[in-house]
Structure formats: structure tokens, C-alpha cells
Amino acid sequence: MLENGVPEGVFVLNNLTGALVGGVINEQTGKFTYRYLHNVAVDFQTGNTPDPRYCMVTGPANLRSSGGSQPAFGVLYVAELSSGRCIAYGFQRPTNRNAGSTMPLAILDAFQFADSIGQ
């Protein structure tokens, strides 16, 4: 739990499949009630890459809400070596109305940090 009462999430990136899965524990039940799922391999177009190499870090962000959904206080940054791209992903803040559902991640922005190789 963060100091301001906002629950923390955990995210795991599968380097073989590109599946980015996350969860947040419900503080009342102690169970992973909130789930996130996104396939970053599609975004990086690594389908033909024999050995994609991803790196992921997180960072705080206080994004403005849009379209009726409240963004979480964080961003996931995923980079992939062969594509030379870094993509920032945002995600919804857990609420009672999205408990039990699998929530998507949304691309916020991307940049090219190196020339792509082997694609």
C-alpha cells in the first residue's frame, strides 16, 4: 500500500510470448481481484523475431482521466532490443466496478531509441 492509500500493482512480462500480465490485491479481501493483460509482441511486431529481448520498468505518473476511466498513478515502460523501440503503457485505476474483470493496457506514446536490427 502506498502512503496516499492507493494500492500497488505487480506486472510480469513473458519474454517468450510477449504477454504482459498484472494484478492488484484487493485490500479488503487480500486476493488479486484486479487483473491486466496485454500482448506487447503485437505492438513491437516481434512475431518473426526468433529471440525478442524486452526490458520493463515502471514509473510514477499523474495522468489526467479521459473517456470516463480513471488512470492509475503509474506507467509501464517496455523496450525491445531488436525493434529499437520503447513504448509507454497506461492502465486504469482499480475500482469496485472493474473488480473481477481483465482490464487492458493502453499505449500512451513510443519512441525509437536505436535502429531496428534483424527484422
Number of C-alpha atoms within 10 A of each C-alpha: 10 7 6 6 7 13 16 15 18 12 16 12 19 13 16 12 14 20 16 19 19 20 20 20 18 17 12 6 8 9 11 15 18 21 21 19 18 19 16 24 21 12 13 22 12 19 14 10 15 10 12 19 15 21 12 16 11 14 10 10 13 10 13 10 11 8 5 6 13 15 18 21 18 19 22 19 19 20 22 22 18 19 22 15 19 21 19 20 20 20 21 18 18 24 11 9 7 14 15 11 11 16 20 17 21 13 16 13 11 14 11 12 13 13 10 13 10 8 11
